[in-house]
């Protein structure tokens, strides 16, 4: 940074927020949605209206009615029917790729990167295959673009307090990690893709990074999945099969992480969670709840004479009252993630949930499919084949 630019930025930082805002204009954001094909995800359009350093200047939607509604919702945003045309004309600094359907993500994210965007925020699941992730990583590195993916749990302030529980020994020896799907009609492979990737991302956080290997199996109505069971998945997920999935990951730090999802198992929505099983207690993280996590002290394998207490874990700590509701809301509505991405671009560092972490969730899903294809064998990461293994079942 040149000395003059540095001094100007430093001076602005010392001013009141309103004066600094007046000197440094909001950074331009373009939103890509697709009404009827994943829409705008979980608020990936309106999140920027809650960030005073951002301004939505354009929105693209191939659906005419959806586009009309979006331009009204995103006041002042210019509407485009074609996101390629929007990116070429507007040249935004940040791009939000909103549709939930991942079959559109590769083209949209690549177009945003190649348009010169400095930051891209993409709805999960990221993409459909490791090969697609590889290509986007290469493009992002070539153009210097920061890409973050909406696994918003990674931005929750409760994480640091769970870290302290582990580091202090209060949780005891960590024995295993566990994750469970929602247990609704999407149970199995669809649940693993759509909601399970949140849990796989937490596996990587508490498992010391990317996993070493996986073994798994898919079942359809209690029977092992065969090629005849493979069908096009809902929401553009690609080839899918199985309404029941069981997986075992060996994580980088030596922990074993288990994931299971069974359709209509009777637990919806309470079963949808991530757990850390320790010798002195259990941490349970209920995705998207408030409070998001609880600590249950005591040896989980020893019968107790009194009820075990579920102690909430808030932004303030274990058993502390939540006093920063705004911080929690900013996680739910993606504001924390958006701000983190902007900081990452300005300071030139990786976002908390960056393109590499998102790519690993894709690889972990496809790893389960590859293990099933090879009769439950242990499959090492990275995968040798970079496609969806169900195409080769």
C-alpha positions as YAML, in Angstrom:
chain: A
units: angstrom
residues:
- id: 1
  name: UNK
  ca: [0.00, 0.00, 0.00]
- id: 2
  name: UNK
  ca: [1.35, 3.43, -0.91]
- id: 3
  name: UNK
  ca: [2.10, 5.79, 1.99]
- id: 4
  name: UNK
  ca: [-0.56, 8.30, 0.89]
- id: 5
  name: UNK
  ca: [-3.21, 5.57, 0.62]
- id: 6
  name: UNK
  ca: [-2.20, 4.13, 3.98]
- id: 7
  name: UNK
  ca: [-2.46, 7.51, 5.70]
- id: 8
  name: UNK
  ca: [-5.88, 8.17, 4.16]
- id: 9
  name: UNK
  ca: [-7.17, 4.79, 5.27]
- id: 10
  name: UNK
  ca: [-5.72, 5.24, 8.76]
- id: 11
  name: UNK
  ca: [-7.28, 8.68, 9.12]
- id: 12
  name: UNK
  ca: [-10.66, 7.39, 8.03]
- id: 13
  name: UNK
  ca: [-10.45, 4.60, 10.59]
- id: 14
  name: UNK
  ca: [-9.99, 7.17, 13.35]
- id: 15
  name: UNK
  ca: [-13.09, 9.13, 12.38]
- id: 16
  name: UNK
  ca: [-16.58, 8.42, 13.60]
- id: 17
  name: UNK
  ca: [-18.28, 5.57, 11.68]
- id: 18
  name: UNK
  ca: [-20.55, 7.98, 9.81]
- id: 19
  name: UNK
  ca: [-17.66, 10.19, 8.65]
- id: 20
  name: UNK
  ca: [-15.51, 7.20, 7.71]
- id: 21
  name: UNK
  ca: [-18.43, 5.79, 5.75]
- id: 22
  name: UNK
  ca: [-18.74, 9.07, 3.88]
- id: 23
  name: UNK
  ca: [-15.05, 9.08, 2.92]
- id: 24
  name: UNK
  ca: [-14.81, 5.37, 1.98]
- id: 25
  name: UNK
  ca: [-17.83, 4.52, -0.17]
- id: 26
  name: UNK
  ca: [-19.56, 1.16, 0.26]
- id: 27
  name: UNK
  ca: [-18.07, -1.65, -1.81]
- id: 28
  name: UNK
  ca: [-20.23, -2.71, -4.78]
- id: 29
  name: UNK
  ca: [-21.93, -6.10, -4.59]
- id: 30
  name: UNK
  ca: [-23.76, -7.96, -7.36]
- id: 31
  name: UNK
  ca: [-26.21, -10.73, -6.53]
- id: 32
  name: UNK
  ca: [-26.94, -13.78, -8.67]
- id: 33
  name: UNK
  ca: [-30.21, -15.57, -7.96]
- id: 34
  name: UNK
  ca: [-32.52, -17.87, -9.88]
- id: 35
  name: UNK
  ca: [-36.14, -17.91, -8.83]
- id: 36
  name: UNK
  ca: [-37.53, -21.45, -9.04]
- id: 37
  name: UNK
  ca: [-34.03, -22.94, -9.23]
- id: 38
  name: UNK
  ca: [-32.73, -22.39, -5.75]
- id: 39
  name: UNK
  ca: [-33.83, -18.74, -5.51]
- id: 40
  name: UNK
  ca: [-31.41, -16.66, -3.41]
- id: 41
  name: UNK
  ca: [-30.43, -19.28, -0.89]
- id: 42
  name: UNK
  ca: [-30.91, -18.41, 2.75]
- id: 43
  name: UNK
  ca: [-30.90, -14.64, 2.37]
- id: 44
  name: UNK
  ca: [-27.70, -14.29, 0.35]
- id: 45
  name: UNK
  ca: [-29.28, -11.29, -1.37]
- id: 46
  name: UNK
  ca: [-30.55, -9.26, 1.58]
- id: 47
  name: UNK
  ca: [-27.57, -9.96, 3.87]
- id: 48
  name: UNK
  ca: [-25.60, -7.17, 2.18]
- id: 49
  name: UNK
  ca: [-28.22, -4.58, 3.08]
- id: 50
  name: UNK
  ca: [-27.26, -5.16, 6.73]
- id: 51
  name: UNK
  ca: [-23.57, -4.42, 6.08]
- id: 52
  name: UNK
  ca: [-22.86, -0.69, 5.99]
- id: 53
  name: UNK
  ca: [-19.64, -1.17, 4.00]
- id: 54
  name: UNK
  ca: [-21.51, -2.92, 1.16]
- id: 55
  name: UNK
  ca: [-24.05, -1.82, -1.41]
- id: 56
  name: UNK
  ca: [-25.97, -4.08, -3.78]
- id: 57
  name: UNK
  ca: [-25.69, -2.37, -7.15]
- id: 58
  name: UNK
  ca: [-27.03, -5.12, -9.41]
- id: 59
  name: UNK
  ca: [-29.00, -8.36, -9.35]
- id: 60
  name: UNK
  ca: [-29.45, -11.08, -11.99]
- id: 61
  name: UNK
  ca: [-32.32, -13.55, -12.19]
- id: 62
  name: UNK
  ca: [-33.39, -15.52, -15.28]
- id: 63
  name: UNK
  ca: [-36.99, -15.55, -14.02]
- id: 64
  name: UNK
  ca: [-38.74, -12.27, -15.01]
- id: 65
  name: UNK
  ca: [-41.09, -12.13, -12.03]
- id: 66
  name: UNK
  ca: [-38.33, -13.11, -9.65]
- id: 67
  name: UNK
  ca: [-36.11, -10.39, -11.08]
- id: 68
  name: UNK
  ca: [-38.83, -7.78, -10.66]
- id: 69
  name: UNK
  ca: [-39.31, -8.72, -7.02]
- id: 70
  name: UNK
  ca: [-35.56, -8.77, -6.42]
- id: 71
  name: UNK
  ca: [-35.02, -5.24, -7.75]
- id: 72
  name: UNK
  ca: [-37.76, -4.01, -5.42]
- id: 73
  name: UNK
  ca: [-36.32, -5.94, -2.49]
- id: 74
  name: UNK
  ca: [-32.78, -4.77, -3.21]
- id: 75
  name: UNK
  ca: [-33.54, -1.08, -3.49]
- id: 76
  name: UNK
  ca: [-31.43, 0.68, -6.08]
- id: 77
  name: UNK
  ca: [-30.08, -2.51, -7.67]
- id: 78
  name: UNK
  ca: [-30.10, -2.67, -11.46]
- id: 79
  name: UNK
  ca: [-31.78, -5.80, -12.80]
- id: 80
  name: UNK
  ca: [-30.37, -8.21, -15.38]
- id: 81
  name: UNK
  ca: [-31.87, -11.35, -16.91]
- id: 82
  name: UNK
  ca: [-28.38, -12.73, -17.63]
- id: 83
  name: UNK
  ca: [-25.73, -12.82, -14.92]
- id: 84
  name: UNK
  ca: [-22.94, -12.94, -17.49]
- id: 85
  name: UNK
  ca: [-24.12, -9.63, -18.94]
- id: 86
  name: UNK
  ca: [-24.41, -8.18, -15.43]
- id: 87
  name: UNK
  ca: [-20.87, -9.16, -14.50]
- id: 88
  name: UNK
  ca: [-19.46, -7.79, -17.75]
- id: 89
  name: UNK
  ca: [-21.25, -4.47, -17.40]
- id: 90
  name: UNK
  ca: [-21.05, -3.83, -13.67]
- id: 91
  name: UNK
  ca: [-17.65, -5.36, -12.78]
- id: 92
  name: UNK
  ca: [-18.59, -5.69, -9.09]
- id: 93
  name: UNK
  ca: [-15.98, -6.06, -6.37]
- id: 94
  name: UNK
  ca: [-18.07, -8.71, -4.56]
- id: 95
  name: UNK
  ca: [-20.51, -11.28, -5.92]
- id: 96
  name: UNK
  ca: [-23.09, -13.36, -4.05]
- id: 97
  name: UNK
  ca: [-23.99, -16.66, -5.71]
- id: 98
  name: UNK
  ca: [-27.34, -17.35, -4.11]
- id: 99
  name: UNK
  ca: [-29.16, -20.32, -5.70]
- id: 100
  name: UNK
  ca: [-29.32, -23.40, -3.49]
- id: 101
  name: UNK
  ca: [-29.01, -25.74, -6.48]
- id: 102
  name: UNK
  ca: [-25.29, -26.57, -6.84]
- id: 103
  name: UNK
  ca: [-25.50, -27.53, -10.51]
- id: 104
  name: UNK
  ca: [-25.38, -23.77, -11.21]
- id: 105
  name: UNK
  ca: [-22.59, -22.88, -8.81]
- id: 106
  name: UNK
  ca: [-19.61, -23.83, -10.95]
- id: 107
  name: UNK
  ca: [-20.55, -21.62, -13.89]
- id: 108
  name: UNK
  ca: [-21.67, -18.75, -11.69]
- id: 109
  name: UNK
  ca: [-18.62, -18.72, -9.42]
- id: 110
  name: UNK
  ca: [-16.24, -19.11, -12.36]
- id: 111
  name: UNK
  ca: [-17.91, -16.23, -14.20]
- id: 112
  name: UNK
  ca: [-17.63, -14.06, -11.07]
- id: 113
  name: UNK
  ca: [-13.94, -14.88, -10.68]
- id: 114
  name: UNK
  ca: [-13.18, -14.21, -14.34]
- id: 115
  name: UNK
  ca: [-15.09, -10.91, -14.24]
- id: 116
  name: UNK
  ca: [-12.51, -9.59, -11.77]
- id: 117
  name: UNK
  ca: [-14.50, -9.90, -8.54]
- id: 118
  name: UNK
  ca: [-12.26, -9.75, -5.47]
- id: 119
  name: UNK
  ca: [-14.64, -11.70, -3.24]
- id: 120
  name: UNK
  ca: [-17.33, -14.31, -3.90]
- id: 121
  name: UNK
  ca: [-19.80, -15.67, -1.35]
- id: 122
  name: UNK
  ca: [-21.52, -18.89, -2.46]
- id: 123
  name: UNK
  ca: [-24.44, -20.84, -1.03]
- id: 124
  name: UNK
  ca: [-23.79, -24.43, 0.04]
- id: 125
  name: UNK
  ca: [-23.44, -27.17, -1.04]
- id: 126
  name: UNK
  ca: [-20.50, -25.71, -2.94]
- id: 127
  name: UNK
  ca: [-20.26, -27.77, -6.14]
- id: 128
  name: UNK
  ca: [-21.09, -31.31, -7.26]
- id: 129
  name: UNK
  ca: [-17.70, -32.96, -7.73]
- id: 130
  name: UNK
  ca: [-14.08, -32.60, -6.63]
- id: 131
  name: UNK
  ca: [-13.21, -31.86, -10.28]
- id: 132
  name: UNK
  ca: [-15.44, -28.78, -10.24]
- id: 133
  name: UNK
  ca: [-13.86, -27.67, -6.96]
- id: 134
  name: UNK
  ca: [-10.36, -28.18, -8.39]
- id: 135
  name: UNK
  ca: [-11.13, -25.95, -11.38]
- id: 136
  name: UNK
  ca: [-12.57, -23.17, -9.21]
- id: 137
  name: UNK
  ca: [-9.61, -23.28, -6.83]
- id: 138
  name: UNK
  ca: [-7.26, -22.93, -9.78]
- id: 139
  name: UNK
  ca: [-9.25, -20.01, -11.19]
- id: 140
  name: UNK
  ca: [-9.44, -18.26, -7.81]
- id: 141
  name: UNK
  ca: [-5.69, -18.59, -7.31]
- id: 142
  name: UNK
  ca: [-4.98, -17.33, -10.83]
- id: 143
  name: UNK
  ca: [-7.15, -14.23, -10.42]
- id: 144
  name: UNK
  ca: [-6.48, -13.62, -6.72]
- id: 145
  name: UNK
  ca: [-10.16, -13.99, -5.76]
- id: 146
  name: UNK
  ca: [-11.26, -14.84, -2.22]
- id: 147
  name: UNK
  ca: [-14.12, -17.35, -2.21]
- id: 148
  name: UNK
  ca: [-16.16, -18.14, 0.91]
- id: 149
  name: UNK
  ca: [-18.99, -20.65, 1.22]
- id: 150
  name: UNK
  ca: [-22.04, -20.34, 3.45]
- id: 151
  name: UNK
  ca: [-21.25, -22.89, 6.15]
- id: 152
  name: UNK
  ca: [-22.22, -20.20, 8.63]
- id: 153
  name: UNK
  ca: [-21.55, -22.25, 11.78]
- id: 154
  name: UNK
  ca: [-17.86, -21.51, 11.26]
- id: 155
  name: UNK
  ca: [-18.51, -17.89, 12.17]
- id: 156
  name: UNK
  ca: [-20.25, -18.63, 15.48]
- id: 157
  name: UNK
  ca: [-18.57, -17.20, 18.61]
- id: 158
  name: UNK
  ca: [-19.48, -20.34, 20.58]
- id: 159
  name: UNK
  ca: [-16.73, -22.25, 18.76]
- id: 160
  name: UNK
  ca: [-13.94, -20.64, 20.79]
- id: 161
  name: UNK
  ca: [-15.60, -21.67, 24.04]
- id: 162
  name: UNK
  ca: [-15.85, -25.28, 22.89]
- id: 163
  name: UNK
  ca: [-12.16, -25.09, 22.02]
- id: 164
  name: UNK
  ca: [-11.51, -23.99, 25.61]
- id: 165
  name: UNK
  ca: [-13.54, -26.92, 26.98]
- id: 166
  name: UNK
  ca: [-11.29, -29.27, 25.05]
- id: 167
  name: UNK
  ca: [-8.00, -27.48, 25.79]
- id: 168
  name: UNK
  ca: [-8.73, -27.19, 29.54]
- id: 169
  name: UNK
  ca: [-9.49, -30.89, 29.87]
- id: 170
  name: UNK
  ca: [-12.98, -30.22, 31.18]
- id: 171
  name: UNK
  ca: [-14.43, -32.37, 28.40]
- id: 172
  name: UNK
  ca: [-11.90, -35.10, 29.24]
- id: 173
  name: UNK
  ca: [-10.25, -37.13, 26.52]
- id: 174
  name: UNK
  ca: [-12.04, -36.55, 23.22]
- id: 175
  name: UNK
  ca: [-13.13, -40.00, 22.08]
- id: 176
  name: UNK
  ca: [-14.98, -39.36, 18.83]
- id: 177
  name: UNK
  ca: [-16.96, -36.91, 16.72]
- id: 178
  name: UNK
  ca: [-20.52, -37.67, 15.62]
- id: 179
  name: UNK
  ca: [-22.92, -36.10, 13.16]
- id: 180
  name: UNK
  ca: [-26.50, -36.91, 12.35]
- id: 181
  name: UNK
  ca: [-28.78, -35.87, 9.53]
- id: 182
  name: UNK
  ca: [-32.15, -34.24, 9.95]
- id: 183
  name: UNK
  ca: [-34.01, -37.50, 9.55]
- id: 184
  name: UNK
  ca: [-36.79, -36.15, 7.35]
- id: 185
  name: UNK
  ca: [-37.87, -37.31, 3.88]
- id: 186
  name: UNK
  ca: [-34.49, -36.26, 2.46]
- id: 187
  name: UNK
  ca: [-32.62, -38.76, 4.65]
- id: 188
  name: UNK
  ca: [-29.66, -40.53, 3.09]
- id: 189
  name: UNK
  ca: [-27.54, -39.10, 0.29]
- id: 190
  name: UNK
  ca: [-29.66, -35.99, -0.25]
- id: 191
  name: UNK
  ca: [-29.47, -35.12, 3.43]
- id: 192
  name: UNK
  ca: [-25.69, -35.69, 3.35]
- id: 193
  name: UNK
  ca: [-25.31, -33.16, 0.53]
- id: 194
  name: UNK
  ca: [-27.84, -30.51, 1.55]
- id: 195
  name: UNK
  ca: [-27.44, -30.40, 5.34]
- id: 196
  name: UNK
  ca: [-24.67, -32.86, 6.14]
- id: 197
  name: UNK
  ca: [-22.01, -30.66, 4.59]
- id: 198
  name: UNK
  ca: [-22.49, -28.27, 7.53]
- id: 199
  name: UNK
  ca: [-21.53, -31.15, 9.82]
- id: 200
  name: UNK
  ca: [-18.64, -32.30, 7.63]
- id: 201
  name: UNK
  ca: [-17.25, -28.77, 7.83]
- id: 202
  name: UNK
  ca: [-17.34, -28.98, 11.64]
- id: 203
  name: UNK
  ca: [-15.64, -32.38, 11.46]
- id: 204
  name: UNK
  ca: [-12.74, -30.67, 9.70]
- id: 205
  name: UNK
  ca: [-12.66, -27.81, 12.24]
- id: 206
  name: UNK
  ca: [-12.45, -30.10, 15.27]
- id: 207
  name: UNK
  ca: [-10.62, -32.88, 13.43]
- id: 208
  name: UNK
  ca: [-7.53, -30.85, 12.65]
- id: 209
  name: UNK
  ca: [-8.32, -30.15, 9.01]
- id: 210
  name: UNK
  ca: [-8.98, -32.43, 6.08]
- id: 211
  name: UNK
  ca: [-9.66, -36.12, 6.76]
- id: 212
  name: UNK
  ca: [-7.22, -38.91, 5.91]
- id: 213
  name: UNK
  ca: [-9.72, -41.57, 4.84]
- id: 214
  name: UNK
  ca: [-13.37, -42.66, 4.76]
- id: 215
  name: UNK
  ca: [-15.42, -45.83, 4.65]
- id: 216
  name: UNK
  ca: [-19.16, -45.87, 4.09]
- id: 217
  name: UNK
  ca: [-22.24, -47.51, 2.69]
- id: 218
  name: UNK
  ca: [-25.53, -46.49, 1.13]
- id: 219
  name: UNK
  ca: [-28.81, -48.33, 1.52]
- id: 220
  name: UNK
  ca: [-32.18, -48.02, -0.17]
- id: 221
  name: UNK
  ca: [-35.02, -49.32, 1.99]
- id: 222
  name: UNK
  ca: [-32.56, -51.45, 3.95]
- id: 223
  name: UNK
  ca: [-30.75, -52.97, 0.95]
- id: 224
  name: UNK
  ca: [-27.34, -52.02, -0.40]
- id: 225
  name: UNK
  ca: [-27.62, -49.48, -3.21]
- id: 226
  name: UNK
  ca: [-26.98, -50.75, -6.73]
- id: 227
  name: UNK
  ca: [-26.69, -49.01, -10.09]
- id: 228
  name: UNK
  ca: [-30.44, -49.42, -10.58]
- id: 229
  name: UNK
  ca: [-31.07, -47.17, -7.57]
- id: 230
  name: UNK
  ca: [-29.10, -44.19, -8.95]
- id: 231
  name: UNK
  ca: [-31.34, -41.36, -10.14]
- id: 232
  name: UNK
  ca: [-30.91, -37.62, -10.79]
- id: 233
  name: UNK
  ca: [-30.98, -35.93, -7.39]
- id: 234
  name: UNK
  ca: [-33.28, -33.14, -6.26]
- id: 235
  name: UNK
  ca: [-32.12, -29.51, -6.36]
- id: 236
  name: UNK
  ca: [-29.47, -30.12, -9.01]
- id: 237
  name: UNK
  ca: [-27.34, -32.34, -6.76]
- id: 238
  name: UNK
  ca: [-26.35, -34.73, -9.53]
- id: 239
  name: UNK
  ca: [-26.60, -38.54, -9.37]
- id: 240
  name: UNK
  ca: [-28.00, -39.75, -6.05]
- id: 241
  name: UNK
  ca: [-29.02, -43.02, -4.44]
- id: 242
  name: UNK
  ca: [-29.95, -44.27, -1.00]
- id: 243
  name: UNK
  ca: [-32.32, -43.15, 1.74]
- id: 244
  name: UNK
  ca: [-29.81, -44.26, 4.38]
- id: 245
  name: UNK
  ca: [-26.11, -43.45, 4.66]
- id: 246
  name: UNK
  ca: [-23.43, -44.43, 7.18]
- id: 247
  name: UNK
  ca: [-19.89, -43.07, 7.05]
- id: 248
  name: UNK
  ca: [-16.70, -43.22, 9.12]
- id: 249
  name: UNK
  ca: [-13.92, -40.66, 8.66]
- id: 250
  name: UNK
  ca: [-10.39, -40.81, 10.05]
- id: 251
  name: UNK
  ca: [-9.56, -37.18, 10.70]
- id: 252
  name: UNK
  ca: [-6.20, -35.45, 10.42]
- id: 253
  name: UNK
  ca: [-5.65, -35.30, 14.20]
- id: 254
  name: UNK
  ca: [-6.43, -39.00, 14.67]
- id: 255
  name: UNK
  ca: [-10.05, -38.62, 15.80]
- id: 256
  name: UNK
  ca: [-12.72, -40.76, 14.17]
- id: 257
  name: UNK
  ca: [-15.86, -38.98, 12.98]
- id: 258
  name: UNK
  ca: [-19.12, -40.82, 12.27]
- id: 259
  name: UNK
  ca: [-21.98, -39.54, 10.16]
- id: 260
  name: UNK
  ca: [-25.38, -41.13, 9.59]
- id: 261
  name: UNK
  ca: [-28.64, -40.10, 7.96]
- id: 262
  name: UNK
  ca: [-31.78, -42.22, 7.71]
- id: 263
  name: UNK
  ca: [-34.95, -41.01, 6.03]
- id: 264
  name: UNK
  ca: [-37.98, -40.49, 8.28]
- id: 265
  name: UNK
  ca: [-36.22, -41.81, 11.38]
- id: 266
  name: UNK
  ca: [-38.59, -40.00, 13.76]
- id: 267
  name: UNK
  ca: [-36.04, -37.50, 15.12]
- id: 268
  name: UNK
  ca: [-36.72, -34.57, 12.75]
- id: 269
  name: UNK
  ca: [-35.56, -31.93, 13.52]
- id: 270
  name: UNK
  ca: [-33.98, -32.74, 16.89]
- id: 271
  name: UNK
  ca: [-31.55, -35.35, 15.62]
- id: 272
  name: UNK
  ca: [-29.83, -32.92, 13.25]
- id: 273
  name: UNK
  ca: [-26.68, -32.18, 15.23]
- id: 274
  name: UNK
  ca: [-22.94, -32.48, 15.66]
- id: 275
  name: UNK
  ca: [-21.45, -33.98, 18.82]
- id: 276
  name: UNK
  ca: [-18.06, -34.18, 20.48]
- id: 277
  name: UNK
  ca: [-17.99, -37.21, 22.79]
- id: 278
  name: UNK
  ca: [-15.50, -36.81, 25.65]
- id: 279
  name: UNK
  ca: [-14.70, -39.02, 28.62]
- id: 280
  name: UNK
  ca: [-16.03, -36.31, 30.98]
- id: 281
  name: UNK
  ca: [-18.95, -35.01, 28.96]
- id: 282
  name: UNK
  ca: [-20.58, -34.32, 25.62]
- id: 283
  name: UNK
  ca: [-20.88, -31.17, 23.53]
- id: 284
  name: UNK
  ca: [-23.95, -31.11, 21.28]
- id: 285
  name: UNK
  ca: [-24.19, -28.54, 18.50]
- id: 286
  name: UNK
  ca: [-27.72, -28.19, 17.10]
- id: 287
  name: UNK
  ca: [-27.35, -26.55, 13.71]
- id: 288
  name: UNK
  ca: [-29.04, -23.13, 13.45]
- id: 289
  name: UNK
  ca: [-30.55, -23.16, 16.94]
- id: 290
  name: UNK
  ca: [-30.21, -20.61, 19.68]
- id: 291
  name: UNK
  ca: [-28.35, -21.38, 21.86]
- id: 292
  name: UNK
  ca: [-26.52, -23.37, 19.24]
- id: 293
  name: UNK
  ca: [-24.62, -25.68, 21.60]
- id: 294
  name: UNK
  ca: [-24.83, -27.35, 25.01]
- id: 295
  name: UNK
  ca: [-22.35, -29.04, 27.31]
- id: 296
  name: UNK
  ca: [-23.56, -32.10, 29.20]
- id: 297
  name: UNK
  ca: [-20.97, -32.91, 31.90]
- id: 298
  name: UNK
  ca: [-20.34, -36.42, 33.16]
- id: 299
  name: UNK
  ca: [-18.99, -39.68, 31.79]
- id: 300
  name: UNK
  ca: [-21.46, -40.40, 28.96]
- id: 301
  name: UNK
  ca: [-21.16, -44.15, 29.57]
- id: 302
  name: UNK
  ca: [-21.79, -44.07, 33.32]
- id: 303
  name: UNK
  ca: [-25.42, -44.24, 34.56]
- id: 304
  name: UNK
  ca: [-26.38, -41.15, 36.55]
- id: 305
  name: UNK
  ca: [-28.67, -41.02, 39.59]
- id: 306
  name: UNK
  ca: [-29.75, -37.49, 38.75]
- id: 307
  name: UNK
  ca: [-30.67, -35.92, 35.40]
- id: 308
  name: UNK
  ca: [-27.69, -34.70, 33.43]
- id: 309
  name: UNK
  ca: [-27.78, -30.93, 32.93]
- id: 310
  name: UNK
  ca: [-27.59, -29.48, 29.44]
- id: 311
  name: UNK
  ca: [-25.59, -26.29, 29.97]
- id: 312
  name: UNK
  ca: [-25.93, -23.74, 27.14]
- id: 313
  name: UNK
  ca: [-22.81, -22.47, 25.39]
- id: 314
  name: UNK
  ca: [-23.30, -18.86, 24.33]
- id: 315
  name: UNK
  ca: [-21.07, -16.20, 22.82]
- id: 316
  name: UNK
  ca: [-20.05, -15.39, 26.41]
- id: 317
  name: UNK
  ca: [-19.06, -18.90, 27.45]
- id: 318
  name: UNK
  ca: [-20.33, -22.13, 29.00]
- id: 319
  name: UNK
  ca: [-23.33, -21.51, 31.21]
- id: 320
  name: UNK
  ca: [-23.24, -17.77, 30.57]
- id: 321
  name: UNK
  ca: [-26.24, -15.66, 29.61]
- id: 322
  name: UNK
  ca: [-26.33, -14.51, 26.01]
- id: 323
  name: UNK
  ca: [-25.73, -10.77, 26.05]
- id: 324
  name: UNK
  ca: [-24.80, -10.26, 22.40]
- id: 325
  name: UNK
  ca: [-27.91, -11.26, 20.50]
- id: 326
  name: UNK
  ca: [-26.82, -9.10, 17.57]
- id: 327
  name: UNK
  ca: [-23.65, -11.19, 17.13]
- id: 328
  name: UNK
  ca: [-25.74, -14.37, 17.05]
- id: 329
  name: UNK
  ca: [-28.18, -12.88, 14.57]
- id: 330
  name: UNK
  ca: [-25.28, -11.82, 12.37]
- id: 331
  name: UNK
  ca: [-24.28, -15.48, 12.12]
- id: 332
  name: UNK
  ca: [-27.79, -16.61, 11.18]
- id: 333
  name: UNK
  ca: [-28.28, -13.92, 8.52]
- id: 334
  name: UNK
  ca: [-24.74, -14.31, 7.06]
- id: 335
  name: UNK
  ca: [-23.69, -10.77, 8.02]
- id: 336
  name: UNK
  ca: [-20.72, -12.14, 10.00]
- id: 337
  name: UNK
  ca: [-19.62, -14.16, 6.98]
- id: 338
  name: UNK
  ca: [-20.02, -11.21, 4.62]
- id: 339
  name: UNK
  ca: [-17.94, -8.95, 6.83]
- id: 340
  name: UNK
  ca: [-15.31, -11.64, 7.22]
- id: 341
  name: UNK
  ca: [-15.06, -11.99, 3.44]
- id: 342
  name: UNK
  ca: [-14.62, -8.23, 3.05]
- id: 343
  name: UNK
  ca: [-11.88, -8.20, 5.70]
- id: 344
  name: UNK
  ca: [-10.19, -11.13, 3.95]
- id: 345
  name: UNK
  ca: [-10.10, -9.21, 0.67]
- id: 346
  name: UNK
  ca: [-8.79, -6.02, 2.27]
- id: 347
  name: UNK
  ca: [-6.14, -7.75, 4.41]
- id: 348
  name: UNK
  ca: [-5.37, -10.46, 1.84]
- id: 349
  name: UNK
  ca: [-5.99, -13.51, 3.99]
- id: 350
  name: UNK
  ca: [-8.30, -16.52, 3.70]
- id: 351
  name: UNK
  ca: [-11.95, -16.26, 4.83]
- id: 352
  name: UNK
  ca: [-12.89, -18.43, 7.82]
- id: 353
  name: UNK
  ca: [-14.74, -20.87, 5.57]
- id: 354
  name: UNK
  ca: [-12.79, -20.55, 2.34]
- id: 355
  name: UNK
  ca: [-12.86, -22.36, -0.97]
- id: 356
  name: UNK
  ca: [-10.51, -25.10, 0.24]
- id: 357
  name: UNK
  ca: [-12.68, -25.96, 3.25]
- id: 358
  name: UNK
  ca: [-15.78, -26.02, 1.05]
- id: 359
  name: UNK
  ca: [-13.99, -28.26, -1.44]
- id: 360
  name: UNK
  ca: [-13.24, -30.73, 1.32]
- id: 361
  name: UNK
  ca: [-16.92, -31.10, 2.17]
- id: 362
  name: UNK
  ca: [-17.53, -32.00, -1.49]
- id: 363
  name: UNK
  ca: [-14.70, -34.54, -1.42]
- id: 364
  name: UNK
  ca: [-16.00, -36.04, 1.84]
- id: 365
  name: UNK
  ca: [-19.44, -36.62, 0.32]
- id: 366
  name: UNK
  ca: [-18.03, -38.19, -2.83]
- id: 367
  name: UNK
  ca: [-15.66, -40.26, -0.69]
- id: 368
  name: UNK
  ca: [-18.64, -42.00, 0.91]
- id: 369
  name: UNK
  ca: [-20.00, -42.79, -2.55]
- id: 370
  name: UNK
  ca: [-16.61, -44.14, -3.68]
- id: 371
  name: UNK
  ca: [-16.28, -46.35, -0.59]
- id: 372
  name: UNK
  ca: [-19.75, -47.77, -1.21]
- id: 373
  name: UNK
  ca: [-18.83, -48.38, -4.86]
- id: 374
  name: UNK
  ca: [-15.84, -50.39, -3.61]
- id: 375
  name: UNK
  ca: [-17.93, -52.46, -1.17]
- id: 376
  name: UNK
  ca: [-17.15, -50.40, 1.91]
- id: 377
  name: UNK
  ca: [-13.38, -50.32, 1.53]
- id: 378
  name: UNK
  ca: [-11.36, -47.61, 3.24]
- id: 379
  name: UNK
  ca: [-10.74, -44.83, 0.71]
- id: 380
  name: UNK
  ca: [-7.84, -42.46, 1.20]
- id: 381
  name: UNK
  ca: [-8.01, -38.72, 0.53]
- id: 382
  name: UNK
  ca: [-7.54, -36.98, -1.80]
- id: 383
  name: UNK
  ca: [-9.73, -39.08, -4.07]
- id: 384
  name: UNK
  ca: [-8.01, -40.41, -7.17]
- id: 385
  name: UNK
  ca: [-11.18, -40.14, -9.27]
- id: 386
  name: UNK
  ca: [-12.54, -36.58, -9.24]
- id: 387
  name: UNK
  ca: [-16.05, -37.21, -10.56]
- id: 388
  name: UNK
  ca: [-19.23, -38.39, -8.79]
- id: 389
  name: UNK
  ca: [-18.55, -42.09, -8.06]
- id: 390
  name: UNK
  ca: [-22.23, -42.99, -8.45]
- id: 391
  name: UNK
  ca: [-21.78, -42.52, -12.19]
- id: 392
  name: UNK
  ca: [-19.42, -45.51, -12.09]
- id: 393
  name: UNK
  ca: [-21.45, -47.76, -9.78]
...
